[in-house]
Amino acid sequence: MRQPLTALALCLALGLTAPAGATIVRLDGGRLTVVEDAAAPARGMSMRHVLQRYGQPLRRRGPVGRPPITRWDYPAFSVYFEGRYVIHAVRHGAGQPAGH
């Protein structure tokens, strides 16, 4: 009985750590909605990995505050980092330019 429980625990742990896609907060008519989107950085990605995958941002802001929060603006979304790691990616609204 001990081996099946260990295998189950291992599967659950691996499932919880594997990114299924990035969490995006979409602004739709003033409402906030959380959706999954593999086209934007996933929570926990490093700054280095974001640069490798998405290239240089159009604009960098921060770091500001404690803990330090940094924002990188791309054409379709902005990425927020706590320290060096992604905490959120926010998709820009229709017709909303990067950095606004």
Secondary structure, DSSP 4 states (H G I P E B T S, - for coil): -HHHHHHHHHHHHHHHHS--SEEEEEEETTEEEEEEETTSPPTT-BHHHHHHHH-S-SEEEEEETTTTEEEEE-SSEEEEEETTEEEEEEEPPTTPPTT-
